[in-house]
Amino acid sequence: MARPAPQAGGIGEHGVPIAPGVRVPDAVLRFAFSRSSGPGGQNVNKLETKAELRVAIDDLPLSGRVKGRLRTLAGDRIIGAETYTDQEGRHRTRAGDLVLVAREFRSQSQNKSACLDKLRDLIVQAQAEPKVRRKTRPSRGSVERRLEGKKHRAQIKRGRGGASE
């Protein structure tokens, strides 16, 4: 019986697996490396270990709602975004690059992995559909119990005054 060919670490012509059900093409992920600051001895002065990941949000294979939540979660880490008002009067955002930086490690490959982990965390958070809040009314019994408790506390406090003669 023939075995299937092994995958090349998840990276290949189908892209990089970022989150459950999300594979990003390699061309969409743009990495840049520069010299990192902080401690590290001579590594800091001569090696480019700081990793910067740029991803165009519109190039990610996500639904519009997930992209919107991703933009909200990313906040100031998005640069070059353009805001406009659509025909219904709603504010919309288009374009923009998500910029993630990692300089925690002294190795370029570890910082690159840290950038991908940060992207993965953001996408997983954005994929979580927020629970719709439904207005509810307190039951008559709970309202009565609350008011009864307030009356009881007021009675206790009134009794603390003491007799002044």
N, C-alpha and C positions, 0 to 999 in steps of 0.2 A: 504494500500500500504506500503511495507517494505522500510525502509530507508537504504541507504548504510552505512556500518560501517565507523566510523570516522577514519581519518588518524592520526597516532601518531606523530603529529608535523612535518611531512615531513621526519622524520628519521625512518628508519625501515630496512627491509630486502633488499629493493631496493637501499638504500644508502641515502646520504645527497644531497638535491638539491643545487647545487652550482651556476649554471648559467642557462639561458634559454636552455632547452633541455639537460642539463648535470647533471647527478646524479653520485656522487662518492661513492663507497662502503665504509662503515665505517672502514674496515680493512686497507684501503689505507691511511687514515688520522691518523698520529701518533702525539699525543700531549705529550709534556713534560712540567713540571712546575718547576719553581725555584724562589728564592727570588729576588724581584725586587729592583732596586736602586732608589735613589731620595727621595723626601719628602713622608711622609705617616705615620710619627710617629712610634709607635711600630709595626704597621703592617709590615713595611719593615723588621724588625728584626726577626719576627717570622712566617710570612705567606708566602707561595709560590704562589704569584699571577701572576708572569710573565709567559706568555704562549708562547710556541715555537711549531709551527706546521711544520712537515716534511711530504712532499709528494713526492713520486717517480714519476717523470714526465711521465715515460713510463707506469705507472699504470693508468694514467688518461684516461678516455674514450673520447679522442680527436683525430682528424685526424692529420696526419704527418705535414701538413702545419701549423695547429694551434699550435702544439707542438713546431715547429720551431720558430714561432712568440713569443710564451710564453717564450722560452729560451732567446730570444733577449730582451724582455721586463723585464724579471726577473734579468738579468745581474749578479751581484755579489751575489745575493741571492741563486744561484745554486751552490751546492758543490758536489764534486765527479763525475763531468761530464768527459767524455772521448771523445777527438776529433780524428777523423781518416779521411783518404782520400779514397773515393770510387774508383771504376774502371774507372769512367769517369773523375777523377781528382778533383771532388768537395769535399770540406771539409764538413764533417758530424759530428754531436754530438750525443752521445748516453748515456743512463743512467743519473745519477745525481738526487739529491734530491733538491727540492725547499724548502727553509727554511724561514719561516715567523715568526717574533717575534712581540708580542704586550705586552706592559707594561704601557699603558696609564691609565688604570683604577686600582682601589684598590680591584677589585673583580676578582677572577679567571675566573668565568663564562663570565664576560664582556670581558676580554682579549681573551678568547677562541673565542667568537663571533667576536671580532675584527680581529683575525687571519683568520677566515672564510670569513669575509668581504673583507679582503685584497686579499685572493685567488680568490674570486668571481670577484673583480675588474680586476685582472690580466687576468683571463680567458675571461671575456667579452671583454677586449681590444684586446686580442689575436684572438678572433673569428671575429673581424671586418676585412674584406678583404680589404687590401689597394687598393686604386684606381690606375689603371695602367696609367702611364704617357705616353701620346702620343706626339711625337714631332710635333710642328706646325710651320708654317712659317708666319711671319707678312704679311699682305696684302700690295700690292704696294702702295695703298693710305696712309696707316699708316706709311710706310717708308718715303714717300714723305713729309707727314705732320711733322714727326720728324725732317727730315733734314731742312725743311723750318723754323721750330722753332729754330733750332740751328743757322741758318744763321741770323735770326732776332735778337737773343740774342747777337751774335757776332757784329752785326751792332750797337746795343745799346751800347755795351761796347767800341767799337771803338770811338763812339761819346763822351764818357766821358773824353777822354784824355785832352781836353782843349787846347787852343792855347798857346804855350810857345814861347815868343819873346825875 
